[in-house]
Amino acid sequence: MQFLMLVWTDPTADAYVAADDNIEAWVAENDAAGRRRDGDRLQAAQDGRTVRVRSGRLLVTEGPFVETQEQIAGFDLLECADLDEAVKVAADHPMARFGTLEVRPLWIWKD
């Protein structure tokens, strides 16, 4: 099964400690095991645009649509046997300590 893991900043999490940020090891381990298909960090939310179409009109807003202290900071596409395995993989990610991770199964299209 494939899962999208969203990496969120979280101002209430433990303070960031660079020495504890083992992201390179986490990526290498999960790439080698075939559990991580893709992933990367994102630029700041204010560098993006929110796009909506309402009543046929294009509405483009600079930055995030919602005002919140938490922001999506990155993503990883995981290939795991089930949700339990995806949660275990997420728990080893350094942002599980310094931020928040959301793991969600991808929608399976049925023809």
C-alpha positions as protocol buffer text, in pm:
chain_id: "A"
residue {
  index: 1
  type: MET
  ca { x: 0 y: 0 z: 0 }
}
residue {
  index: 2
  type: GLN
  ca { x: 110 y: 354 z: -64 }
}
residue {
  index: 3
  type: PHE
  ca { x: 88 y: 628 z: 198 }
}
residue {
  index: 4
  type: LEU
  ca { x: 147 y: 999 z: 187 }
}
residue {
  index: 5
  type: MET
  ca { x: 331 y: 1123 z: 492 }
}
residue {
  index: 6
  type: LEU
  ca { x: 291 y: 1497 z: 541 }
}
residue {
  index: 7
  type: VAL
  ca { x: 559 y: 1662 z: 752 }
}
residue {
  index: 8
  type: TRP
  ca { x: 428 y: 1955 z: 957 }
}
residue {
  index: 9
  type: THR
  ca { x: 605 y: 2216 z: 1163 }
}
residue {
  index: 10
  type: ASP
  ca { x: 470 y: 2233 z: 1517 }
}
residue {
  index: 11
  type: PRO
  ca { x: 555 y: 2520 z: 1753 }
}
residue {
  index: 12
  type: THR
  ca { x: 448 y: 2310 z: 2055 }
}
residue {
  index: 13
  type: ALA
  ca { x: 696 y: 2027 z: 1980 }
}
residue {
  index: 14
  type: ASP
  ca { x: 1033 y: 1980 z: 2144 }
}
residue {
  index: 15
  type: ALA
  ca { x: 1294 y: 2237 z: 2043 }
}
residue {
  index: 16
  type: TYR
  ca { x: 1489 y: 2145 z: 1729 }
}
residue {
  index: 17
  type: VAL
  ca { x: 1830 y: 1994 z: 1806 }
}
residue {
  index: 18
  type: ALA
  ca { x: 2049 y: 1969 z: 1496 }
}
residue {
  index: 19
  type: ALA
  ca { x: 2253 y: 1685 z: 1648 }
}
residue {
  index: 20
  type: ASP
  ca { x: 1935 y: 1476 z: 1679 }
}
residue {
  index: 21
  type: ASP
  ca { x: 1826 y: 1540 z: 1319 }
}
residue {
  index: 22
  type: ASN
  ca { x: 1914 y: 1208 z: 1154 }
}
residue {
  index: 23
  type: ILE
  ca { x: 1713 y: 1272 z: 838 }
}
residue {
  index: 24
  type: GLU
  ca { x: 1992 y: 1151 z: 607 }
}
residue {
  index: 25
  type: ALA
  ca { x: 2006 y: 816 z: 790 }
}
residue {
  index: 26
  type: TRP
  ca { x: 1625 y: 787 z: 789 }
}
residue {
  index: 27
  type: VAL
  ca { x: 1610 y: 854 z: 414 }
}
residue {
  index: 28
  type: ALA
  ca { x: 1896 y: 612 z: 336 }
}
residue {
  index: 29
  type: GLU
  ca { x: 1744 y: 333 z: 548 }
}
residue {
  index: 30
  type: ASN
  ca { x: 1394 y: 367 z: 402 }
}
residue {
  index: 31
  type: ASP
  ca { x: 1515 y: 413 z: 44 }
}
residue {
  index: 32
  type: ALA
  ca { x: 1728 y: 99 z: 73 }
}
residue {
  index: 33
  type: ALA
  ca { x: 1434 y: -98 z: 218 }
}
residue {
  index: 34
  type: GLY
  ca { x: 1202 y: 20 z: -63 }
}
residue {
  index: 35
  type: ARG
  ca { x: 967 y: 190 z: 185 }
}
residue {
  index: 36
  type: ARG
  ca { x: 1031 y: 547 z: 65 }
}
residue {
  index: 37
  type: ARG
  ca { x: 938 y: 615 z: -297 }
}
residue {
  index: 38
  type: ASP
  ca { x: 988 y: 992 z: -303 }
}
residue {
  index: 39
  type: GLY
  ca { x: 995 y: 1293 z: -77 }
}
residue {
  index: 40
  type: ASP
  ca { x: 1139 y: 1636 z: -19 }
}
residue {
  index: 41
  type: ARG
  ca { x: 1119 y: 1952 z: 183 }
}
residue {
  index: 42
  type: LEU
  ca { x: 891 y: 2234 z: 70 }
}
residue {
  index: 43
  type: GLN
  ca { x: 967 y: 2602 z: 46 }
}
residue {
  index: 44
  type: ALA
  ca { x: 790 y: 2833 z: 292 }
}
residue {
  index: 45
  type: ALA
  ca { x: 411 y: 2857 z: 274 }
}
residue {
  index: 46
  type: GLN
  ca { x: 427 y: 3226 z: 185 }
}
residue {
  index: 47
  type: ASP
  ca { x: 610 y: 3129 z: -137 }
}
residue {
  index: 48
  type: GLY
  ca { x: 311 y: 2926 z: -256 }
}
residue {
  index: 49
  type: ARG
  ca { x: -37 y: 3007 z: -382 }
}
residue {
  index: 50
  type: THR
  ca { x: -379 y: 2879 z: -285 }
}
residue {
  index: 51
  type: VAL
  ca { x: -591 y: 2813 z: -597 }
}
residue {
  index: 52
  type: ARG
  ca { x: -970 y: 2790 z: -600 }
}
residue {
  index: 53
  type: VAL
  ca { x: -1240 y: 2822 z: -865 }
}
residue {
  index: 54
  type: ARG
  ca { x: -1574 y: 2953 z: -735 }
}
residue {
  index: 55
  type: SER
  ca { x: -1872 y: 3027 z: -961 }
}
residue {
  index: 56
  type: GLY
  ca { x: -1641 y: 2999 z: -1260 }
}
residue {
  index: 57
  type: ARG
  ca { x: -1396 y: 3258 z: -1121 }
}
residue {
  index: 58
  type: LEU
  ca { x: -1032 y: 3180 z: -1052 }
}
residue {
  index: 59
  type: LEU
  ca { x: -927 y: 3292 z: -704 }
}
residue {
  index: 60
  type: VAL
  ca { x: -556 y: 3290 z: -627 }
}
residue {
  index: 61
  type: THR
  ca { x: -435 y: 3379 z: -279 }
}
residue {
  index: 62
  type: GLU
  ca { x: -72 y: 3428 z: -185 }
}
residue {
  index: 63
  type: GLY
  ca { x: 51 y: 3189 z: 81 }
}
residue {
  index: 64
  type: PRO
  ca { x: -159 y: 2940 z: 277 }
}
residue {
  index: 65
  type: PHE
  ca { x: -538 y: 2950 z: 275 }
}
residue {
  index: 66
  type: VAL
  ca { x: -567 y: 2912 z: 652 }
}
residue {
  index: 67
  type: GLU
  ca { x: -395 y: 3118 z: 916 }
}
residue {
  index: 68
  type: THR
  ca { x: -217 y: 2872 z: 1142 }
}
residue {
  index: 69
  type: GLN
  ca { x: 118 y: 2834 z: 1313 }
}
residue {
  index: 70
  type: GLU
  ca { x: 159 y: 2481 z: 1177 }
}
residue {
  index: 71
  type: GLN
  ca { x: 272 y: 2456 z: 816 }
}
residue {
  index: 72
  type: ILE
  ca { x: 338 y: 2167 z: 580 }
}
residue {
  index: 73
  type: ALA
  ca { x: 717 y: 2149 z: 559 }
}
residue {
  index: 74
  type: GLY
  ca { x: 761 y: 1842 z: 339 }
}
residue {
  index: 75
  type: PHE
  ca { x: 630 y: 1506 z: 229 }
}
residue {
  index: 76
  type: ASP
  ca { x: 730 y: 1146 z: 171 }
}
residue {
  index: 77
  type: LEU
  ca { x: 557 y: 883 z: -38 }
}
residue {
  index: 78
  type: LEU
  ca { x: 581 y: 553 z: 148 }
}
residue {
  index: 79
  type: GLU
  ca { x: 526 y: 195 z: 33 }
}
residue {
  index: 80
  type: CYS
  ca { x: 434 y: -17 z: 334 }
}
residue {
  index: 81
  type: ALA
  ca { x: 247 y: -341 z: 399 }
}
residue {
  index: 82
  type: ASP
  ca { x: -20 y: -161 z: 603 }
}
residue {
  index: 83
  type: LEU
  ca { x: -95 y: 147 z: 811 }
}
residue {
  index: 84
  type: ASP
  ca { x: 79 y: 1 z: 1117 }
}
residue {
  index: 85
  type: GLU
  ca { x: 408 y: -26 z: 927 }
}
residue {
  index: 86
  type: ALA
  ca { x: 366 y: 327 z: 788 }
}
residue {
  index: 87
  type: VAL
  ca { x: 316 y: 458 z: 1143 }
}
residue {
  index: 88
  type: LYS
  ca { x: 635 y: 280 z: 1257 }
}
residue {
  index: 89
  type: VAL
  ca { x: 830 y: 433 z: 967 }
}
residue {
  index: 90
  type: ALA
  ca { x: 690 y: 777 z: 1055 }
}
residue {
  index: 91
  type: ALA
  ca { x: 778 y: 736 z: 1422 }
}
residue {
  index: 92
  type: ASP
  ca { x: 1147 y: 701 z: 1329 }
}
residue {
  index: 93
  type: HIS
  ca { x: 1145 y: 1026 z: 1125 }
}
residue {
  index: 94
  type: PRO
  ca { x: 1321 y: 1311 z: 1312 }
}
residue {
  index: 95
  type: MET
  ca { x: 1020 y: 1539 z: 1263 }
}
residue {
  index: 96
  type: ALA
  ca { x: 818 y: 1303 z: 1482 }
}
residue {
  index: 97
  type: ARG
  ca { x: 1013 y: 1472 z: 1765 }
}
residue {
  index: 98
  type: PHE
  ca { x: 1044 y: 1826 z: 1626 }
}
residue {
  index: 99
  type: GLY
  ca { x: 714 y: 1854 z: 1438 }
}
residue {
  index: 100
  type: THR
  ca { x: 412 y: 1645 z: 1345 }
}
residue {
  index: 101
  type: LEU
  ca { x: 367 y: 1372 z: 1085 }
}
residue {
  index: 102
  type: GLU
  ca { x: 37 y: 1281 z: 920 }
}
residue {
  index: 103
  type: VAL
  ca { x: 23 y: 942 z: 746 }
}
residue {
  index: 104
  type: ARG
  ca { x: -265 y: 875 z: 508 }
}
residue {
  index: 105
  type: PRO
  ca { x: -331 y: 592 z: 262 }
}
residue {
  index: 106
  type: LEU
  ca { x: -356 y: 694 z: -102 }
}
residue {
  index: 107
  type: TRP
  ca { x: -697 y: 659 z: -264 }
}
residue {
  index: 108
  type: ILE
  ca { x: -720 y: 345 z: -476 }
}
residue {
  index: 109
  type: TRP
  ca { x: -906 y: 412 z: -801 }
}
residue {
  index: 110
  type: LYS
  ca { x: -1129 y: 130 z: -912 }
}
residue {
  index: 111
  type: ASP
  ca { x: -1226 y: 103 z: -1277 }
}
